[in-house]
Amino acid sequence: QYSLIKDVVSSLKRHRMHEQQFTQHPLLVLSNFGLQQIHVKLMASMFQNMFPSINVHKVNLNNIKRCLLISYDAETQLLDFRHYSVKVVPVGVSKGLKKLLQEKFPNMSRLEDISELL
């Protein structure tokens, strides 16, 4: 079973798809591939070799734009592919400062000073 990209995009309320998402490799997450069966190990090795490994100590979070989740169901022997778009957002800051950090410039016509925004 599969879905076409046009069907997925049309079902989303706010889709985030742009060319910069595909300039970097996705973060690969393998789920339920820890089984000792040789065909499961072979699949895990194949998926790991499709994408370059990521050094978690040196990776820049702003470069990770996508996550590819591949989950193996041992009972049905089926694979689930999920492809997510990842967005890094600031946490723990005021709403106005968050908009500035995301390069969205808020309407400041009602404000007397920039400190009211922050």
Order of alpha helices (4+ residues) and beta strands (2+ residues): alpha-beta-alpha-beta-beta-alpha-alpha
